[in-house]
């Protein structure tokens, strides 16, 4: 496998080409998923290009626009109670595109967005070297685009466009 160097504007260009849109929801669980998302996507650059990025995560941060409850596959039922809160937020903020690095809360937010007709992008974590995460497998069934950061994991709808970090 040949390592492809990441160029900072490479992924940003894919965001701009996704559709004509104004409001982009950036969704990630607090911790590593959020760190990866922030390293991949330059919110300042999005703003200067006329987009309105909104940050959604599972713990309050200085730039957070919405806090959703954290959950995982073992307690997925806790996430279900947030359906109307998330759907209302997506409608009120007029979100056009949802980008998430996971985990379960990001998947759930994206699934609700997809039900509401919004564009969705899943980016699997750099830590998933050997196989897709369970959330990425589910996302590949519903999300418009699914990206991995390891070339050998790309197959079918799951695409590799280079290392994003």
C-alpha positions in Angstrom: 0.0 0.0 0.0 1.3 3.4 -1.0 0.7 6.2 1.5 -0.9 9.2 -0.1 0.0 12.5 1.5 -2.9 14.6 2.7 -3.2 18.1 1.2 -5.1 20.4 3.5 -7.5 21.6 0.8 -8.2 18.2 -0.6 -11.1 17.3 1.7 -12.3 20.9 1.9 -12.7 20.8 -1.9 -14.9 17.7 -1.6 -17.1 19.6 0.9 -17.5 22.5 -1.5 -18.4 20.1 -4.3 -21.0 18.2 -2.3 -23.9 20.5 -3.2 -25.1 24.0 -3.1 -25.6 24.6 0.6 -25.2 27.1 3.3 -25.3 25.4 6.7 -23.1 22.4 7.6 -23.5 20.4 10.8 -20.2 19.0 12.0 -21.1 16.2 14.4 -18.8 14.1 16.6 -18.6 12.4 20.0 -16.4 14.2 22.4 -12.7 13.1 22.5 -10.9 11.5 19.6 -13.8 11.7 17.1 -14.1 15.4 17.8 -10.3 15.9 17.6 -10.2 14.2 14.2 -13.1 16.3 12.9 -11.6 19.5 14.0 -8.3 18.6 12.4 -9.9 17.7 9.1 -12.3 20.6 8.7 -11.3 24.3 8.9 -14.4 26.1 10.3 -12.8 29.5 9.6 -12.3 28.6 6.0 -15.8 27.4 5.7 -17.1 30.7 7.1 -15.0 32.8 4.7 -16.4 30.9 1.8 -20.0 31.7 3.0 -20.9 28.5 4.8 -22.3 28.4 8.3 -20.6 25.5 10.2 -22.4 24.3 13.3 -20.6 22.1 15.8 -22.6 19.3 17.5 -20.9 17.2 20.1 -21.6 15.2 23.3 -20.0 17.6 25.8 -20.1 21.4 26.0 -17.2 23.1 24.3 -16.4 26.7 23.7 -17.7 26.5 20.1 -20.5 24.0 20.5 -23.9 24.8 19.0 -25.7 21.8 20.3 -24.9 19.2 22.9 -26.5 15.7 22.4 -26.4 12.8 24.8 -23.6 10.3 24.4 -24.5 6.6 23.9 -23.2 3.5 22.2 -24.5 0.2 20.9 -24.9 -1.2 24.4 -27.2 1.6 25.5 -28.6 2.8 22.1 -32.0 3.2 23.7 -30.8 6.4 25.3 -30.2 8.0 21.9 -33.7 7.3 20.7 -35.1 9.9 23.1 -33.2 12.7 21.3 -35.0 12.1 18.0 -37.3 15.2 18.2 -34.6 17.4 19.6 -32.3 16.6 16.8 -35.0 16.8 14.1 -36.1 20.2 15.4 -32.5 21.5 15.4 -31.9 20.3 11.8 -35.1 22.1 10.7 -34.6 25.3 12.7 -31.0 25.7 11.7 -31.8 24.8 8.0 -28.9 22.4 7.9 -28.0 21.3 4.3 -25.1 18.9 5.0 -24.1 16.7 7.9 -20.5 15.6 8.3 -19.6 13.2 11.1 -16.7 11.2 12.3 -18.9 9.2 14.7 -19.5 7.5 16.9 -23.1 6.4 17.6 -24.4 9.9 18.3 -23.0 11.1 14.9 -24.5 8.1 13.1 -27.9 8.8 14.7 -27.8 12.5 13.9 -26.9 11.7 10.3 -29.6 9.1 10.0 -32.2 11.6 11.2 -30.8 14.2 8.8 -31.0 11.7 5.9 -34.7 11.0 6.8 -35.2 14.8 6.5 -33.6 14.9 3.1 -30.2 16.3 4.1 -26.9 15.4 2.5 -24.7 13.2 4.7 -21.0 12.4 4.9 -19.4 9.8 7.2 -15.7 9.8 7.8 -14.4 6.7 9.5 -11.8 7.1 12.2 -8.1 6.9 11.5 -7.9 4.4 14.3 -9.9 1.8 12.2 -6.9 0.3 10.4 -8.0 -3.3 10.0 -11.8 -3.0 9.3 -14.7 -0.6 9.2 -16.3 0.4 12.4 -19.8 -1.0 13.0 -21.1 2.6 12.7 -19.3 3.0 9.3 -20.9 -0.2 8.0 -24.4 1.1 9.0 -23.5 4.6 7.5 -22.6 2.9 4.2 -26.2 1.8 3.9 -27.8 5.2 4.4 -25.3 8.1 4.1 -24.6 9.7 0.7 -20.9 9.4 1.0 -18.7 7.3 3.3 -14.9 7.9 3.5 -12.1 5.8 5.0 -8.6 6.9 5.8 -6.9 3.6 4.8 -6.9 2.6 1.1 -7.4 -1.1 1.6 -10.7 -0.5 3.4 -12.3 1.2 0.4 -14.8 -1.0 -1.4 -18.1 -0.2 -3.2 -19.7 2.9 -1.8 -16.9 3.3 0.8 -14.3 5.6 -0.8 -10.7 6.5 0.0 -9.6 10.0 -1.1 -6.3 10.1 0.9 -5.4 10.3 4.5 -7.5 13.1 5.9 -5.4 13.9 8.9 
